[in-house]
Amino acid sequence: MINLVISLLVYTLLLLALSFGAGLSLIYSALLPLVGFAGSFYLLSRRTSKQLTAVMEGVQRDMQAGRTEKAVKTLQSVYPLGKWQFFVTSQIEAQIGCILYLKRDFAQAFDHLQKGFSRHWVAMSMLAICYMKRNNQVKMKAAFEKAVAATKNESLPWCLYAFCLEKIGERNKAIEILEKGVKKGAADDILLVNLGALQEGKKMKMKGYGDLWHQFHLEKQGAVIKQQTRAVQGRRKTVRR
């Protein structure tokens, strides 16, 4: 990547200057330029990170305003940043994949999610669900393992993993996953309730996660619409009282 190449160039120039210009020994000439290498790489990486952060903030505003197509185009326009810094391209791919998944454009989302950043747990969870729908259970589990590894203390990825395992008929494995989540420090009321439900042979309840759960589209649209309608009706009754 360009940032690394520039930093190596700085190191090489300092090495030559200290070795031949200042006449220092080979050891000092090799060690001292490391400071220049580290400093230049840090500053260049920070610049790239700031550029990407600014873009992501704009994308977030577009998403909140419902301008999903503009958000995707904005992300696609910064692909060149990937040439400067490691993992930038995979972060962009993950973000595009998530946006397309939210739009229910699962086919295109899948293509981007496959190239997404492995530390982006939402993207990895969406990728796992795509694999599940394609009956590829091995890759589903591999993607979920990346998701829970990326955020060990959050209960939702663990519950998503267990939910999908139960969905494909692996209830015992789902219980093991939730028990592992408890050991990793992800235990909260929702996870513990779902663990108990699985142990008693009952279905998991994920509605407590709200929109965070609904974004994964694991419930039928009709069920979601009915739930939202009941919620609105409930609020109306409260207002009337």
Summary of the structure (lengths in Angstrom):
residues: 241
radius of gyration: 23.8
end to end distance: 62.9
largest distance: 87.2
contacts: 718
relative contact order: 0.06
helix: 78%
strand: 0%
